[in-house]
Amino acid sequence: MLSIYLDKSCSMWKVRKMVEDHNHPLIPLKLVHQIPNHRTMTDADKAQVDSMHRHGLPPSKIMGLIAGQAGGYEFAGFTKKDLDNYIERNLRSKIIEGDVNATLNYLHGKAEDAPMMIVRHSLTDDDKLEHLFWADDLSLFDYQYFGDVLAFDSTYRKNKYNRPLVIFSATNHHRQTCIFGFGLLADEQTKSYKWLLDNFSEAMMNKHPSLVITDGDNAMKSAIEEVFPNATHRLCAWHLYKNAVSHIKDPEFREKFKKCLYAKFECDEFEEYWHDMVERFNLVGNDWVEKQYRRKEQWATAYLSSKFCAGFRTTSRCEGINSFIKSFVDSRDSILALVQNLERALRDYRNNEIVAEFETINGEHVPTTGLHSLERHAASVYTREIFWEILEEIKSVAALDIVSSGSRSTTTEYKIIKYGRPDHEYIVLYDQDTQKMVCQCQRWDSYGIPCSHMFCVMKREQIKELPETLILKRWTKDVKKIDDDQGNINGKEDEERSILMRIGALSVASSRMIYLGGRKLSHFRYTMNEICRVTNDLEAKLEQTISPEKGKKVGDPSVAKSKGAPKVRKDENKRRQCSNCNQTGHTKRKCIERTAEKDVQHNDRMFSEDEFEDGVESVSIPNDQVQVLHFLE
């Protein structure tokens, strides 16, 4: 402690009292940037942090990037703690009226710019958020083309309320994952899934999928049967195999069961194989084995080969989505942050489609097989990824041979065998008038792709191009192209679907224009002016506005318990004790004994105002400790 006074007789500052025990050396120069008074974030720093955080960079990487730009952490001007505090204050400022209200306002605000966007929510009895579902216009548009097969799964630990997040997904014409919507539920009960599927179906113009694949949850199963009664519910083969590992410990049995999952059996062949397997491993009467047999129509390929599945056998795409969004979301996120981060993940998925679209349009295939005309036509019709699969079927024609054929009216029956398997025949029926083909292998029925047996018949019939009956539009390059016939549809529901499809087509068509318009400033101004001009013309013609409904203030949801989470029992007899006096009923911060000790220590260090004024007489200072301090500007 240092006490000084002004000696007016000589106009100099002199030391009145000094206590050396409290002295310490000054902070080294390399640590000065840690002192709070030396730390500040400029407006430029805040703008840069906002931009990087908005695009998904975590605070640690943002700090590292700014420190690298400044030449070191000591020159950044602030610390990681300051950065975390700034980001946290920004997040809190957005949810002043509550997390849920901020989220609903955000989603409804986006719906004003995209009228086809769907936002639905329900409330509990105490006006707290129960369920939430949302899907933007492009998701609704994609569902109209790729919603024939639907996969969804729930995942936890994606928000601070621990609410299960449900993501609806499928595969597009590039064999890539496309997302149809998101749901945030209160729990994983049947009524919750039914509410979600009801709103999902309504948002998608009541178009039901032909096949739904899940992990086998009973609540999901009941909701699917009620909302999509005509859809085939397929169980995830991967989850079934993992269940077999946990229930039946015999490795040999698991390999046999795996063959039941994936092998291309006929129904009678599957039945024979299954009964032999069960008897061989003495599993007759086993509860788990009998349960799987009762629902064999939901997982055995032998019973699902005639159902179109678009290549789906497992929920691996759902697991892939959950793994991918881990880099975007965090278990501490608010619902508003979760919604915004999921939008960034969705943007990445859609960018992958744009890249695949570019490669499909600009790629030129060089024929590699003897069926040049069929190969070239397939390359011109299908997307790049689908064509590679078809090319493998064309190559397989070399191993096939037609052993017999017979005609009945306009239909010809071909019997085909494969090299190395002369005992197994495949029958292909071909109608010359309609050019329709039906193959016994049912690959066309399940995958929507002509099989090698069909290409073998095309070779015999000298067909130069793929028949229209064998081209499934969902796999083609022009799947999202709107024809004139699709633009004029009667009926309210069909008209709404038509509007949605036209909006999606315009969005896809304008993506290239937006890219070119942003390359140069002059192009940007021209593009912006033209967009404003066209928009004004269309608004003048339509003269209608659509505003979403905004409900009352909604309370934040309570934290949900994960399904199957263990119940933690608290010992009510055990009470918290003070670490200072070991007494119950208070903590160390409010301990009376500790407060009394601090008061005594504080009084020992204090001196009265009179002592301060008369310090020269009351305090004896050796001459060698008297110092004169000059204050310089």
C-alpha positions as CSV (number, residue, x, y, z in Angstrom):
1,M,0.0,0.0,0.0
2,L,1.3,3.5,-0.9
3,S,-0.1,6.7,0.6
4,I,1.1,10.0,-0.8
5,Y,0.3,13.7,-0.2
6,L,1.1,17.0,-1.8
7,D,3.6,19.1,0.1
8,K,2.5,22.6,-0.8
9,S,5.6,24.2,0.6
10,C,7.7,22.7,-2.2
11,S,4.9,21.8,-4.5
12,M,6.0,18.1,-4.5
13,W,4.3,14.8,-3.9
14,K,5.7,12.9,-1.0
15,V,5.2,9.5,0.5
16,R,3.1,9.3,3.6
17,K,3.0,5.6,4.2
18,M,4.2,2.5,2.4
19,V,3.6,-1.2,3.2
20,E,6.0,-3.3,1.2
21,D,4.2,-6.6,2.0
22,H,1.6,-5.8,-0.6
23,N,4.0,-5.1,-3.5
24,H,4.3,-7.3,-6.5
25,P,6.2,-6.9,-9.8
26,L,4.4,-5.4,-12.9
27,I,2.8,-7.7,-15.4
28,P,5.3,-8.7,-18.2
29,L,4.7,-7.0,-21.5
30,K,3.7,-10.2,-23.3
31,L,0.8,-10.6,-20.7
32,V,-0.5,-7.0,-20.9
33,H,-3.2,-8.1,-23.4
34,Q,-4.8,-10.2,-20.7
35,I,-5.6,-7.1,-18.5
36,P,-9.4,-6.3,-18.8
37,N,-8.7,-2.6,-19.4
38,H,-6.5,-3.4,-22.3
39,R,-9.0,-5.6,-24.1
40,T,-11.7,-4.4,-26.4
41,M,-13.6,-5.6,-29.5
42,T,-13.9,-3.0,-32.3
43,D,-16.9,-2.7,-34.6
44,A,-14.9,-4.4,-37.3
45,D,-14.0,-7.3,-35.0
46,K,-17.7,-7.7,-34.1
47,A,-18.8,-7.7,-37.8
48,Q,-16.2,-10.3,-38.6
49,V,-17.2,-12.5,-35.7
50,D,-20.9,-12.2,-36.6
51,S,-20.2,-13.2,-40.2
52,M,-18.1,-16.2,-39.3
53,H,-20.4,-17.4,-36.5
54,R,-23.4,-17.0,-38.8
55,H,-21.8,-19.4,-41.3
56,G,-21.1,-22.1,-38.7
57,L,-17.5,-21.5,-37.4
58,P,-17.2,-22.4,-33.7
59,P,-15.7,-19.7,-31.4
60,S,-12.4,-21.5,-31.1
61,K,-11.8,-21.4,-34.8
62,I,-13.0,-17.8,-35.1
63,M,-10.5,-16.8,-32.4
64,G,-7.7,-18.7,-34.1
65,L,-8.4,-17.1,-37.4
66,I,-8.5,-13.5,-36.0
67,A,-5.3,-14.2,-34.0
68,G,-3.7,-15.4,-37.2
69,Q,-4.7,-12.3,-39.1
70,A,-3.4,-10.1,-36.3
71,G,0.0,-11.9,-36.0
72,G,-0.6,-13.6,-32.7
73,Y,-3.1,-13.8,-29.8
74,E,-1.4,-10.9,-28.0
75,F,-2.2,-8.6,-30.9
76,A,-5.8,-9.7,-31.4
77,G,-7.1,-7.0,-29.0
78,F,-9.4,-9.4,-27.0
79,T,-9.4,-13.0,-25.6
80,K,-11.4,-16.1,-26.2
81,K,-13.4,-15.3,-23.1
82,D,-14.4,-11.9,-24.6
83,L,-15.4,-13.6,-27.8
84,D,-17.6,-16.2,-26.0
85,N,-19.2,-13.4,-24.0
86,Y,-20.0,-11.4,-27.1
87,I,-21.5,-14.3,-28.9
88,E,-23.5,-15.3,-25.9
89,R,-24.9,-11.7,-25.5
90,N,-25.9,-11.7,-29.2
91,L,-27.8,-15.0,-28.8
92,R,-29.5,-13.8,-25.6
93,S,-30.5,-10.5,-27.3
94,K,-32.4,-12.5,-30.0
95,I,-34.5,-14.4,-27.5
96,I,-35.6,-11.6,-25.1
97,E,-39.3,-12.6,-25.3
98,G,-38.4,-16.3,-24.9
99,D,-36.7,-18.9,-27.1
100,V,-39.8,-20.3,-28.7
101,N,-41.3,-16.9,-29.5
102,A,-38.1,-15.8,-31.1
103,T,-38.1,-19.1,-33.1
104,L,-41.7,-18.7,-34.3
105,N,-41.2,-15.1,-35.3
106,Y,-38.1,-16.1,-37.2
107,L,-39.9,-18.9,-39.1
108,H,-42.9,-16.8,-39.8
109,G,-40.7,-14.0,-41.0
110,K,-39.1,-16.4,-43.5
111,A,-42.6,-17.5,-44.5
112,E,-43.5,-14.0,-45.5
113,D,-40.7,-14.1,-48.2
114,A,-41.5,-17.8,-49.1
115,P,-45.4,-18.1,-48.9
116,M,-45.2,-21.9,-49.5
117,M,-43.2,-22.5,-46.4
118,I,-45.0,-24.4,-43.7
119,V,-44.7,-23.8,-40.0
120,R,-46.9,-25.7,-37.5
121,H,-46.7,-26.0,-33.7
122,S,-48.9,-27.1,-30.8
123,L,-49.0,-26.0,-27.1
124,T,-49.3,-27.7,-23.8
125,D,-52.0,-26.9,-21.2
126,D,-49.7,-24.3,-19.7
127,D,-49.1,-22.6,-23.0
128,K,-45.6,-24.0,-23.5
129,L,-44.3,-25.4,-26.8
130,E,-45.2,-29.1,-27.3
131,H,-44.4,-30.0,-30.9
132,L,-43.0,-28.0,-33.8
133,F,-42.8,-28.8,-37.5
134,W,-41.4,-26.7,-40.4
135,A,-40.5,-27.2,-44.0
136,D,-39.5,-24.6,-46.6
137,D,-40.8,-24.3,-50.2
138,L,-37.9,-26.2,-51.8
139,S,-38.4,-29.2,-49.5
140,L,-42.1,-29.3,-50.4
141,F,-41.1,-29.1,-54.1
142,D,-38.6,-32.0,-53.8
143,Y,-41.2,-34.1,-52.0
144,Q,-43.5,-34.0,-55.0
145,Y,-40.8,-35.8,-57.1
146,F,-38.9,-37.9,-54.6
147,G,-41.5,-38.5,-51.9
148,D,-42.4,-42.0,-53.1
149,V,-40.0,-43.4,-50.5
150,L,-39.7,-41.8,-47.1
151,A,-37.2,-42.4,-44.2
152,F,-37.2,-40.7,-40.9
153,D,-35.6,-41.3,-37.5
154,S,-35.4,-39.4,-34.2
155,T,-32.2,-38.2,-32.5
156,Y,-31.5,-36.6,-29.1
157,R,-28.9,-34.2,-27.7
158,K,-29.4,-31.6,-30.5
159,N,-30.8,-28.8,-28.2
160,K,-30.7,-27.7,-24.6
161,Y,-34.2,-29.0,-24.0
162,N,-33.2,-32.5,-25.1
163,R,-36.3,-32.6,-27.4
164,P,-36.1,-35.4,-30.0
165,L,-35.4,-34.1,-33.4
166,V,-37.0,-35.8,-36.4
167,I,-35.7,-35.3,-39.9
168,F,-37.7,-36.5,-43.0
169,S,-35.5,-37.5,-45.8
170,A,-35.2,-39.6,-49.0
171,T,-32.9,-39.8,-52.1
172,N,-33.0,-37.6,-55.1
173,H,-32.2,-38.4,-58.8
174,H,-28.5,-38.1,-58.1
175,R,-28.6,-40.7,-55.3
176,Q,-28.0,-38.0,-52.8
177,T,-29.9,-37.3,-49.6
178,C,-32.7,-34.7,-49.8
179,I,-34.5,-33.4,-46.8
180,F,-38.3,-32.8,-46.7
181,G,-38.8,-31.2,-43.3
182,F,-37.9,-31.1,-39.6
183,G,-39.9,-31.9,-36.4
184,L,-39.2,-31.2,-32.8
185,L,-41.3,-33.4,-30.5
186,A,-42.1,-33.4,-26.8
187,D,-41.6,-37.2,-26.6
188,E,-41.5,-40.3,-28.6
189,Q,-45.0,-41.5,-28.0
190,T,-47.5,-42.6,-30.7
191,K,-49.6,-39.5,-30.4
192,S,-46.6,-37.2,-30.9
193,Y,-45.6,-39.1,-34.0
194,K,-49.2,-39.0,-35.3
195,W,-49.3,-35.2,-34.8
196,L,-46.1,-34.9,-36.7
197,L,-47.1,-37.2,-39.6
198,D,-50.5,-35.5,-39.9
199,N,-48.9,-32.1,-40.3
200,F,-46.3,-33.5,-42.6
201,S,-49.0,-35.1,-44.8
202,E,-51.0,-31.9,-44.9
203,A,-47.9,-29.8,-45.8
204,M,-47.1,-32.2,-48.7
205,M,-50.5,-31.8,-50.3
206,N,-51.7,-35.1,-48.8
207,K,-49.3,-37.1,-51.1
208,H,-48.5,-40.3,-49.3
209,P,-45.3,-42.3,-49.8
210,S,-45.5,-45.8,-51.1
211,L,-42.8,-47.0,-48.7
212,V,-41.7,-45.8,-45.3
213,I,-38.5,-47.1,-43.6
214,T,-37.8,-46.7,-39.9
215,D,-35.7,-48.4,-37.2
216,G,-38.7,-50.4,-36.0
217,D,-39.8,-48.2,-33.1
218,N,-43.3,-49.3,-32.0
219,A,-44.6,-45.8,-31.6
220,M,-43.5,-44.9,-35.1
221,K,-45.1,-48.1,-36.5
222,S,-48.5,-47.3,-35.0
223,A,-48.4,-43.7,-36.2
224,I,-47.4,-44.8,-39.8
225,E,-50.2,-47.4,-39.9
226,E,-52.7,-44.7,-38.9
227,V,-51.6,-41.8,-41.1
228,F,-50.2,-43.8,-44.1
229,P,-52.4,-46.9,-44.1
230,N,-51.5,-47.8,-47.7
231,A,-47.8,-47.4,-47.4
232,T,-45.4,-50.3,-46.9
233,H,-43.5,-50.1,-43.7
234,R,-40.0,-51.5,-44.1
235,L,-37.8,-52.1,-41.1
236,C,-34.1,-51.2,-41.2
237,A,-32.0,-54.2,-42.0
238,W,-29.0,-52.9,-40.2
239,H,-30.9,-52.5,-36.9
240,L,-32.4,-56.0,-37.3
241,Y,-28.9,-57.5,-37.8
242,K,-27.6,-55.6,-34.7
243,N,-30.6,-57.0,-32.7
244,A,-29.7,-60.5,-33.9
245,V,-26.1,-59.9,-32.6
246,S,-27.5,-59.0,-29.1
247,H,-30.2,-61.7,-28.8
248,I,-28.5,-64.7,-30.5
249,K,-24.8,-65.1,-29.6
250,D,-24.0,-67.7,-32.3
251,P,-21.9,-66.0,-35.1
252,E,-22.9,-68.6,-37.6
253,F,-26.6,-68.0,-37.0
254,R,-26.0,-64.2,-37.6
255,E,-24.5,-64.9,-41.0
256,K,-27.4,-67.1,-41.9
257,F,-29.9,-64.4,-40.7
258,K,-28.0,-61.8,-42.8
259,K,-28.6,-63.9,-45.8
260,C,-32.4,-63.9,-45.0
261,L,-32.2,-60.1,-45.0
262,Y,-30.5,-59.5,-48.3
263,A,-30.6,-62.6,-50.4
264,K,-32.9,-62.6,-53.5
265,F,-35.1,-65.6,-52.4
266,E,-38.4,-66.6,-53.8
267,C,-41.0,-66.7,-51.0
268,D,-41.1,-70.5,-50.9
269,E,-37.3,-70.6,-51.0
270,F,-37.2,-68.2,-48.0
271,E,-39.7,-70.2,-46.0
272,E,-37.7,-73.4,-46.6
273,Y,-34.4,-71.7,-45.7
274,W,-35.8,-70.1,-42.6
275,H,-37.3,-73.3,-41.1
276,D,-34.1,-75.2,-41.8
277,M,-32.0,-72.5,-40.1
278,V,-34.3,-72.4,-37.0
279,E,-34.2,-76.2,-36.6
280,R,-30.4,-76.3,-37.2
281,F,-29.6,-73.9,-34.4
282,N,-32.4,-75.2,-32.0
283,L,-34.2,-71.9,-31.9
284,V,-37.8,-73.3,-32.2
285,G,-39.8,-71.4,-29.7
286,N,-37.3,-68.6,-29.2
287,D,-39.3,-65.4,-28.6
288,W,-37.1,-63.1,-30.6
289,V,-36.9,-65.4,-33.6
290,E,-40.6,-66.0,-33.7
291,K,-41.3,-62.2,-33.4
292,Q,-39.1,-61.6,-36.5
293,Y,-40.7,-64.3,-38.4
294,R,-44.2,-62.8,-37.7
295,R,-43.2,-59.5,-39.3
296,K,-41.1,-61.0,-42.1
297,E,-43.0,-59.0,-44.7
298,Q,-41.5,-55.9,-43.3
299,W,-37.8,-56.8,-43.7
300,A,-37.2,-59.9,-45.9
301,T,-36.1,-59.0,-49.4
302,A,-38.1,-62.0,-50.7
303,Y,-41.4,-60.3,-49.7
304,L,-40.3,-56.8,-50.6
305,S,-38.7,-57.3,-54.0
306,S,-41.9,-56.1,-55.7
307,K,-42.1,-52.9,-53.7
308,F,-40.3,-49.9,-55.0
309,C,-37.7,-48.8,-52.4
310,A,-35.4,-46.5,-54.4
311,G,-32.4,-48.5,-53.1
312,F,-33.4,-48.1,-49.4
313,R,-32.8,-51.1,-47.2
314,T,-31.6,-49.3,-44.1
315,T,-31.9,-46.0,-42.3
316,S,-28.2,-45.4,-43.0
317,R,-29.1,-42.1,-44.7
318,C,-30.8,-41.0,-41.5
319,E,-27.8,-41.9,-39.5
320,G,-25.6,-40.1,-42.0
321,I,-27.7,-36.9,-41.6
322,N,-27.5,-37.2,-37.8
323,S,-23.7,-37.5,-38.1
324,F,-23.4,-34.7,-40.6
325,I,-25.4,-32.1,-38.5
326,K,-23.2,-32.7,-35.5
327,S,-20.8,-30.2,-36.9
328,F,-23.6,-27.6,-37.1
329,V,-25.7,-28.2,-33.9
330,D,-24.8,-28.6,-30.2
331,S,-26.6,-30.0,-27.2
332,R,-26.5,-26.5,-25.6
333,D,-28.2,-24.8,-28.6
334,S,-31.5,-22.9,-28.1
335,I,-34.3,-23.8,-30.4
336,L,-33.7,-20.7,-32.5
337,A,-30.0,-21.6,-32.9
338,L,-31.1,-25.2,-33.8
339,V,-33.4,-23.9,-36.5
340,Q,-30.8,-21.6,-38.0
341,N,-28.0,-24.2,-37.9
342,L,-30.2,-26.8,-39.6
343,E,-30.8,-24.3,-42.4
344,R,-27.1,-24.2,-42.9
345,A,-26.9,-28.0,-43.0
346,L,-29.8,-28.0,-45.5
347,R,-27.9,-25.5,-47.6
348,D,-24.9,-27.8,-47.9
349,Y,-27.1,-30.7,-49.0
350,R,-28.6,-28.6,-51.7
351,N,-25.3,-27.4,-52.8
352,N,-24.2,-31.0,-53.3
353,E,-27.2,-31.4,-55.7
354,I,-26.1,-28.3,-57.7
355,V,-22.6,-29.8,-58.0
356,A,-24.0,-33.1,-59.2
357,E,-26.3,-31.3,-61.6
358,F,-23.3,-29.5,-63.1
359,E,-21.4,-32.7,-63.6
360,T,-24.4,-34.4,-65.2
361,I,-25.0,-31.6,-67.6
362,N,-21.3,-31.0,-68.6
363,G,-20.1,-34.6,-68.6
364,E,-19.9,-36.5,-71.9
365,H,-19.8,-40.3,-71.8
366,V,-17.6,-42.4,-74.1
367,P,-19.3,-45.8,-74.9
368,T,-17.4,-48.8,-73.4
369,T,-19.7,-51.7,-74.4
370,G,-20.9,-53.2,-77.7
371,L,-24.4,-51.9,-77.2
372,H,-23.5,-48.3,-78.2
373,S,-26.9,-47.0,-79.0
374,L,-28.5,-48.2,-75.8
375,E,-25.5,-46.9,-73.8
376,R,-25.6,-43.5,-75.4
377,H,-29.4,-43.1,-75.0
378,A,-29.1,-44.1,-71.3
379,A,-26.4,-41.5,-70.8
380,S,-28.5,-38.8,-72.3
381,V,-31.6,-39.7,-70.2
382,Y,-30.4,-40.5,-66.7
383,T,-28.3,-38.6,-64.3
384,R,-24.6,-39.4,-63.9
385,E,-24.9,-41.6,-60.8
386,I,-27.9,-43.6,-62.1
387,F,-26.2,-44.1,-65.4
388,W,-23.2,-45.8,-63.8
389,E,-25.6,-48.3,-62.3
390,I,-27.3,-48.9,-65.6
391,L,-23.9,-49.3,-67.3
392,E,-23.1,-52.2,-64.9
393,E,-26.4,-53.9,-66.0
394,I,-25.4,-53.4,-69.7
395,K,-22.0,-54.9,-69.1
396,S,-23.6,-58.0,-67.4
397,V,-25.4,-58.8,-70.7
398,A,-22.2,-60.5,-71.8
399,A,-22.7,-63.3,-69.2
400,L,-26.3,-64.0,-70.2
401,D,-27.8,-66.2,-72.8
402,I,-31.3,-66.7,-74.1
403,V,-32.0,-70.5,-74.1
404,S,-35.6,-70.4,-75.4
405,S,-38.4,-68.1,-76.5
406,G,-42.0,-68.4,-77.3
407,S,-44.8,-66.1,-78.5
408,R,-48.3,-65.8,-77.4
409,S,-50.3,-63.1,-79.2
410,T,-48.1,-59.9,-79.1
411,T,-46.2,-61.1,-76.0
412,T,-42.9,-63.0,-76.2
413,E,-41.5,-65.0,-73.4
414,Y,-37.7,-65.3,-73.1
415,K,-35.9,-67.7,-70.8
416,I,-32.5,-66.5,-69.8
417,I,-29.6,-68.1,-67.9
418,K,-26.4,-66.7,-66.5
419,Y,-23.0,-68.1,-67.2
420,G,-21.9,-70.3,-64.4
421,R,-25.5,-70.8,-63.1
422,P,-27.3,-72.9,-65.8
423,D,-29.8,-74.3,-63.3
424,H,-31.4,-70.9,-62.5
425,E,-33.6,-69.4,-65.2
426,Y,-35.0,-65.8,-65.5
427,I,-38.2,-65.3,-67.5
428,V,-38.7,-61.9,-69.3
429,L,-42.1,-61.1,-70.9
430,Y,-41.9,-58.6,-73.8
431,D,-45.0,-56.9,-75.5
432,Q,-44.0,-55.8,-78.9
433,D,-46.9,-53.3,-79.3
434,T,-46.4,-51.4,-76.0
435,Q,-42.7,-52.3,-75.6
436,K,-43.4,-53.2,-72.0
437,M,-41.2,-55.7,-70.2
438,V,-41.6,-57.7,-67.0
439,C,-38.7,-59.6,-65.5
440,Q,-38.8,-62.3,-62.9
441,C,-35.9,-60.8,-61.0
442,Q,-38.1,-57.7,-60.2
443,R,-35.2,-55.3,-60.2
444,W,-37.3,-52.8,-62.1
445,D,-40.1,-53.1,-59.6
446,S,-37.8,-52.4,-56.6
447,Y,-35.2,-50.1,-58.0
448,G,-36.8,-48.5,-61.1
449,I,-33.8,-49.5,-63.2
450,P,-33.9,-51.9,-66.2
451,C,-32.1,-55.1,-65.3
452,S,-29.5,-57.0,-67.3
453,H,-32.1,-59.5,-68.4
454,M,-34.1,-56.7,-70.0
455,F,-31.1,-55.4,-71.8
456,C,-30.4,-58.9,-73.1
457,V,-33.9,-59.0,-74.6
458,M,-33.4,-55.5,-76.1
459,K,-30.2,-56.9,-77.7
460,R,-32.2,-59.8,-79.2
461,E,-35.0,-57.5,-80.4
462,Q,-32.5,-55.0,-81.9
463,I,-33.9,-52.1,-79.8
464,K,-31.8,-49.0,-80.2
465,E,-33.2,-46.8,-77.4
466,L,-34.7,-47.5,-74.0
467,P,-38.5,-47.8,-74.2
468,E,-40.5,-45.1,-72.5
469,T,-42.1,-47.8,-70.3
470,L,-38.6,-48.6,-68.8
471,I,-37.7,-45.0,-68.0
472,L,-38.6,-44.0,-64.5
473,K,-38.8,-40.2,-64.5
474,R,-37.5,-39.8,-60.9
475,W,-34.1,-40.9,-62.1
476,T,-33.8,-38.7,-65.2
477,K,-32.1,-35.4,-65.7
478,D,-35.4,-33.6,-66.5
479,V,-37.3,-34.9,-63.5
480,K,-37.9,-31.3,-62.2
481,K,-38.9,-29.9,-65.6
482,I,-42.5,-28.7,-65.7
483,D,-44.5,-29.6,-68.8
484,D,-47.5,-27.8,-70.2
485,D,-49.8,-30.6,-69.1
486,Q,-48.5,-30.3,-65.5
487,G,-49.1,-26.5,-65.5
488,N,-52.9,-26.8,-66.1
489,I,-54.3,-29.1,-63.4
490,N,-57.9,-29.1,-62.1
491,G,-58.9,-29.5,-58.5
492,K,-57.9,-27.6,-55.5
493,E,-55.4,-30.1,-54.2
494,D,-53.8,-30.7,-57.6
495,E,-53.8,-27.0,-58.3
496,E,-51.8,-26.4,-55.0
497,R,-49.4,-29.1,-56.0
498,S,-49.0,-27.5,-59.4
499,I,-48.3,-24.1,-57.9
500,L,-45.7,-25.7,-55.6
501,M,-44.0,-27.5,-58.5
502,R,-43.9,-24.3,-60.6
503,I,-42.3,-22.4,-57.7
504,G,-39.7,-25.0,-57.3
505,A,-39.0,-25.1,-61.1
506,L,-38.4,-21.3,-61.1
507,S,-36.1,-21.6,-58.1
508,V,-34.0,-24.3,-59.8
509,A,-33.9,-22.3,-63.1
510,S,-32.9,-19.1,-61.4
511,S,-29.9,-20.6,-59.5
512,R,-27.7,-20.3,-62.6
513,M,-28.8,-16.7,-63.1
514,I,-28.0,-15.8,-59.5
515,Y,-24.5,-17.3,-59.8
516,L,-23.7,-15.4,-63.0
517,G,-25.2,-12.2,-61.6
518,G,-22.9,-12.2,-58.6
519,R,-19.7,-12.6,-60.5
520,K,-19.2,-8.9,-61.3
521,L,-20.6,-5.7,-59.9
522,S,-22.1,-4.6,-63.2
523,H,-23.8,-7.9,-63.7
524,F,-25.1,-7.8,-60.1
525,R,-26.7,-4.4,-60.7
526,Y,-28.2,-5.5,-64.0
527,T,-29.6,-8.7,-62.5
528,M,-31.0,-6.9,-59.4
529,N,-32.7,-4.3,-61.6
530,E,-34.3,-6.9,-63.8
531,I,-35.5,-8.9,-60.8
532,C,-37.0,-5.8,-59.2
533,R,-38.7,-5.0,-62.5
534,V,-40.2,-8.4,-63.0
535,T,-41.3,-8.6,-59.4
536,N,-43.1,-5.3,-59.6
537,D,-44.8,-6.4,-62.8
538,L,-46.0,-9.7,-61.2
539,E,-47.2,-8.0,-58.0
540,A,-49.2,-5.6,-60.1
541,K,-50.8,-8.5,-61.9
542,L,-51.4,-10.8,-58.9
543,E,-52.3,-8.1,-56.3
544,Q,-52.3,-10.5,-53.5
545,T,-50.3,-10.8,-50.3
546,I,-49.9,-13.8,-48.0
547,S,-49.1,-13.3,-44.4
548,P,-48.6,-16.2,-41.9
549,E,-50.7,-16.4,-38.8
550,K,-49.0,-15.4,-35.6
551,G,-50.2,-16.9,-32.4
552,K,-50.0,-15.7,-28.9
553,K,-46.9,-15.7,-26.8
554,V,-45.6,-19.2,-26.2
555,G,-43.5,-20.4,-23.3
556,D,-40.3,-22.2,-23.6
557,P,-40.6,-26.0,-23.4
558,S,-39.4,-28.0,-20.4
559,V,-36.4,-30.3,-20.7
560,A,-37.5,-33.7,-22.1
561,K,-36.2,-37.1,-20.8
562,S,-34.5,-39.3,-23.3
563,K,-36.3,-42.5,-24.1
564,G,-34.9,-45.3,-22.0
565,A,-32.8,-42.9,-19.8
566,P,-32.2,-44.2,-16.3
567,K,-34.1,-42.7,-13.4
568,V,-31.8,-40.9,-10.9
569,R,-33.0,-41.1,-7.4
570,K,-32.0,-38.3,-5.1
571,D,-31.2,-39.0,-1.4
572,E,-33.6,-36.6,0.3
573,N,-32.0,-37.2,3.7
574,K,-28.7,-36.0,2.5
575,R,-28.4,-32.2,2.8
576,R,-25.7,-30.0,1.6
577,Q,-23.1,-28.9,4.2
578,C,-21.0,-25.8,4.5
579,S,-17.3,-26.4,3.6
580,N,-16.2,-23.9,6.2
581,C,-18.1,-24.9,9.4
582,N,-19.5,-28.3,8.3
583,Q,-23.1,-27.1,9.2
584,T,-26.2,-27.7,7.1
585,G,-28.6,-25.1,5.8
586,H,-26.1,-22.7,4.2
587,T,-23.0,-22.6,1.9
588,K,-19.5,-21.2,2.4
589,R,-20.5,-17.9,0.8
590,K,-23.2,-17.3,3.5
591,C,-21.3,-18.8,6.4
592,I,-21.5,-16.5,9.5
593,E,-18.2,-17.6,10.9
594,R,-16.4,-16.9,7.6
595,T,-18.0,-13.4,7.4
596,A,-16.9,-12.6,10.9
597,E,-13.3,-13.6,10.2
598,K,-13.3,-11.4,7.0
599,D,-14.6,-8.4,9.0
600,V,-11.8,-8.8,11.6
601,Q,-9.2,-9.0,8.8
602,H,-10.7,-6.0,7.1
603,N,-10.6,-3.9,10.3
604,D,-7.0,-4.7,10.8
605,R,-6.1,-3.3,7.4
606,M,-8.2,-0.1,7.6
607,F,-7.3,3.2,9.2
608,S,-9.6,6.0,10.1
609,E,-9.9,9.3,8.3
610,D,-8.2,11.1,11.1
611,E,-5.3,8.8,11.0
612,F,-5.1,9.5,7.2
613,E,-5.1,13.3,7.7
614,D,-2.6,13.1,10.5
615,G,-0.5,10.4,8.9
616,V,2.8,12.3,9.1
617,E,2.6,12.4,12.9
618,S,1.0,9.0,13.5
619,V,3.3,7.0,11.1
620,S,7.0,7.0,11.3
621,I,8.7,6.6,7.9
622,P,12.4,6.1,7.7
623,N,14.3,8.6,5.6
624,D,15.5,6.0,3.1
625,Q,11.9,5.1,2.3
626,V,10.7,8.6,1.5
627,Q,10.2,9.1,-2.2
628,V,9.2,12.0,-4.3
629,L,6.8,11.2,-7.1
630,H,6.7,13.4,-10.2
631,F,3.6,13.0,-12.3
632,L,4.4,13.6,-16.0
633,E,1.8,14.2,-18.6
